[in-house]
């Protein structure tokens, strides 16, 4: 194995664990203990305001959003879980008011498709770079080309040695 292949292998051996740790932290990290206000804001940020355009319940000052935030706060205080509150809001307002589609059923395509496209693009680039590296740089030499070069070298040697 060449030195370059060893370096490539080491780079991949470092990159894969770093990527896995980053994905795990992004998925599960930051979910420490939260206050009730944090929970209310987090849940409210997941839903569109029913009367506003392109605003979440969390940021909207519309009367409807204030009522929904108060309802979420009341449910949090009553001890309902975040999932129970989300399920209630979805049953009351519908999934079209979710700012982030659920990753179940047909809507899971929204989450899976971009990842598949990125993986396919990276794989395509890897194949293209590997082929590019494998192709010889420059034109192929024929026997006639080699004979011409040898003849030119002999002529050059006779001129350098004859001086």
C-alpha positions in Angstrom: 0.0 0.0 0.0 1.4 3.4 -1.0 1.8 6.3 1.4 -1.0 8.2 -0.3 -3.4 5.2 0.2 -2.4 5.0 3.8 -3.1 8.7 4.3 -6.5 8.3 2.6 -7.4 5.4 4.8 -6.4 7.3 7.9 -8.4 10.3 6.8 -11.5 8.2 6.3 -11.0 6.5 9.6 -11.0 9.9 11.3 -13.8 11.4 9.2 -16.4 8.7 9.7 -16.4 8.8 13.6 -16.4 12.6 13.6 -19.4 12.5 11.2 -21.2 9.9 13.4 -20.6 12.0 16.5 -21.8 15.1 14.8 -25.0 13.3 13.6 -25.7 11.9 17.1 -25.1 15.2 18.8 -27.4 16.9 16.3 -30.1 14.3 16.8 -29.9 13.8 20.5 -27.8 16.7 21.9 -29.2 19.8 23.4 -32.2 18.0 24.9 -31.3 18.7 28.5 -33.7 19.9 31.2 -35.9 22.7 29.9 -38.1 25.2 31.7 -41.8 25.2 31.0 -41.4 28.4 29.0 -38.8 26.7 26.8 -41.2 23.9 26.2 -44.0 26.2 25.3 -41.8 28.2 22.9 -40.4 25.0 21.3 -43.9 23.6 20.6 -45.3 26.9 19.5 -42.4 27.3 17.0 -43.4 24.1 15.3 -46.8 25.4 14.2 -47.9 28.0 11.7 -50.2 30.8 12.9 -53.7 30.0 11.6 -54.4 33.6 10.8 -51.0 34.9 9.7 -48.9 34.0 6.7 -45.5 32.5 7.1 -45.3 33.1 10.9 -45.0 30.6 13.6 -47.4 30.6 16.6 -44.3 31.4 18.7 -43.5 34.7 16.9 -47.0 35.9 15.9 -48.8 38.5 17.8 -52.2 37.6 16.3 -55.0 36.9 18.8 -55.2 33.3 17.6 -51.5 32.7 18.2 -51.7 34.1 21.7 -54.7 31.8 22.5 -52.7 28.8 21.2 -49.6 29.8 23.2 -51.8 30.1 26.3 -53.4 26.7 25.6 -49.9 25.1 25.2 -48.7 26.7 28.4 -51.8 25.5 30.3 -51.2 21.9 28.9 -47.5 22.1 29.9 -48.4 23.2 33.4 -51.0 20.3 33.6 -48.1 17.9 33.0 -48.9 16.8 29.4 -45.9 15.6 27.4 -44.7 17.6 24.3 -45.9 14.7 22.1 -49.4 14.8 23.6 -49.6 18.6 23.1 -48.4 18.3 19.5 -51.0 15.5 18.8 -53.8 17.7 20.3 -52.8 20.7 18.1 -52.6 18.5 15.0 -56.0 17.0 15.7 -57.4 20.5 16.3 -55.8 22.5 13.4 -54.5 19.8 11.0 -51.1 18.7 9.8 -51.0 21.5 7.2 -50.2 23.9 10.2 -47.0 22.0 11.0 -43.9 24.0 10.0 -41.9 20.8 10.0 -43.5 17.8 8.3 -43.7 14.6 10.4 -41.2 11.9 9.3 -43.9 9.2 8.9 -45.7 7.8 5.9 -45.6 9.7 2.6 -44.2 12.8 4.3 -41.0 10.9 5.2 -40.0 11.4 1.6 -39.4 15.0 2.5 -36.7 13.9 4.9 -35.3 10.9 3.0 -35.1 12.4 -0.5 -32.5 15.2 0.2 -30.3 12.7 2.0 -30.5 10.3 -0.8 -29.6 13.0 -3.4 -26.6 14.1 -1.3 -25.3 10.5 -0.9 -25.8 9.9 -4.6 -23.9 13.1 -5.5 -21.0 12.2 -3.2 -20.9 8.7 -4.6 -20.9 10.1 -8.1 -18.1 12.5 -7.3 -16.1 9.8 -5.7 -16.5 7.6 -8.9 -15.7 10.5 -11.2 -12.5 11.5 -9.2 -11.4 7.9 -9.1 -11.8 7.5 -12.8 -10.1 10.8 -13.4 -7.1 9.8 -11.3 -6.9 6.4 -13.0 -6.7 7.9 -16.5 -3.2 8.4 -17.8 -2.2 12.1 -18.0 -1.1 12.9 -21.6 -1.3 11.0 -24.9 -0.2 7.4 -25.3 3.2 7.0 -26.8 3.5 4.7 -29.9 6.6 2.8 -30.9 7.3 5.3 -33.6 7.2 8.1 -31.0 9.7 6.2 -28.9 12.0 5.6 -31.9 12.0 9.4 -32.7 12.8 10.3 -29.1 15.7 7.7 -29.0 17.0 9.1 -32.3 16.9 12.7 -31.0 18.7 11.6 -27.8 21.4 9.9 -29.9 21.9 13.0 -32.0 22.1 15.2 -28.9 24.6 12.8 -27.3 26.9 12.9 -30.3 26.8 16.7 -30.4 27.5 17.0 -26.7 30.3 14.4 -26.7 31.8 15.7 -29.9 32.3 19.2 -28.5 
